[in-house]
Amino acid sequence: MIRAVITGSGSALPAQCVTNDDLAQRVDTTDEWIQERTGIRQRYIAGEGETTSSLATEAARKALEDAGIDASEIGLIILATATPDHTFPATATQVQANLGCRGGVAFDVHAVCSGFLYALGTADSLLRTGMAKKALVIGAETFSRILDWEDRTTCVLFGDGAGAVVLEAKDVEEDGPGILATRLHADGEHRELLYVDGGPSTTGEVGKLRMKGREVFRHAVVNLADVLREVLEDASVEAADVDWVVPHQANARILDATARKLNLAPEKVIVTVDQHANTSAASVPLALDVAKKDGRIKPGDLVMFEAMGGGFTWGASLARM
């Protein structure tokens, strides 16, 4: 059978690391307050000349190197981001130009923190139908540019970064590698709980992020547990069979609560929120790359990805590495 197989990964972070103590110099907060509520110790903030496309390009190049293929072999680039370089063209086309792989398909996906899962599901479908043979799926964000730095309840939560994977269409056995199942959802009735108060057709300005954290937490735990069960059922897999869960890195409390609802061992959950904070669409591929590079995730492992973001949007995907 033809499956989309993850053959490489890469990530990129801005040069500037900002600790909780650094933030406390400009915001009414403390390291203790942030860590107790979120698990975050630090985050990376994009500086001058660092953009969503530059971070995405760096992550993509590392993923290509990890996969051992040339950029000219890529026929599809899907970039998940809520912070594009420009209103248009798609930031994916800038990454395509940077890599020098002209002529293939390149477009952005906007599903906020669930963006990488939406992009992964889309690329999986296109590869299995023959639209392309090899693809780059990227999550990249510069959320620091849409934060209200006077609002300590939100500005301490987010960071910038990028993660990328190479997907290749391969003919594999039933127990071979590749994406096994994906489920995606959205519910626009809750958009006011997590949104940006601006846009080209409304205010004409970029706007700032706004969030009602307690309500988002409640929806996240329920929605993520439900979609994880759906994917396990689709793939005919038990939760105990999953080797690793690579979740969206929003908040350590959400990660813990979701794992408990599914009776997942905490040591099976990849956690990088303490290092990177919430990097939105970049958080899942960034965490995956960290866990691959440090040797935790190995070939043959069964890995579950999950995320929920503004919209609300949410989803999960199960893959054998």
C-alpha positions, 0 to 999 in steps of 0.5 A: 500500500502507498503511505506517506512516510516521515523520512526526515525532520528539522527545526529552527529557533531564533537567536534570542532566548528569553527566560521568565526572569527576563520577562519579569523585567518588563512585565508584572510577573515572576518565574514562579508564577509562570512555571506554576501555571504553565510549566514554561521556563523560557522561549525564543523571540525573533529579532530583526531579520528573523521572519516566519519564512527564514525560520521555516527555510532553516527548518526545511533545509535541516529536514532535507539533510536529515532525509538525505534528499535534495530540494529539487526533489520536493514537489509539494510544500505546505506551510502551517502558520498564523503569522505569515510574512505577508498577507499574500503571497503564501509564505510557502512560496517564499520558502520554495524560492529560498530552497530553489525548488521551482514549479511544484505545489506550495501553499499555506494552511491557517489553522493556528496551533492545529496547523501542522496537523491540518498540513500533515493530513493534507500532504498525506492525502495528496501524496497518496493520490499521486499529486507529488512524490516528496513533500515538505510539511512545515510549521513556523511562527513568529507569534511574538509579533502579534502579542500584547506585551502589556497582557501578562496572561498571554505574552508569557505563553508564546514563543517563535520557532519552526519545525519541518518534516519530509514526507515521501510516498512509499509502497510499504507493507501493512505493518510498515512505516507511514501515516496510519490515520488522521482526524481533523475537526473545527468548531467556529462557535468558540472563536471568541475564546482565542483570536486576534483582534485585527485583520485586513478586511476588518480593522486593516491592522494585524491586531493582537492575540486575545485569549480566555485561558480557563475556557480554552483549557476546558475545551482542549482537554475534552477535544484532544482526548476525544480525537485521540480516541478516534484516531486509535479506533481508526488505526485499530490500535490500543493506547498502550501500544503507542510508544510516544505522544508528541502533543502541541506544546501549549501548557504543561497542565493540558498535557498532563490532563489529556494523558490522564484521560487516556491513561497514557504514561507521562513518560511517553509524552514528549514535553518541550513547552518548558524550553520553547513555550507555545510556538503554535503551528511549529510546536509539534514538528519542533518537539518531534525533531527534538525527540528524534535527535536525542534518540527517544523516537526511533524507527519503528516507533508508533507516534501520536501527534495531537493539537488544538488551536484557535477556531477552534480547530483540533486534530490528531495523527498516528504514524509509524516512524 
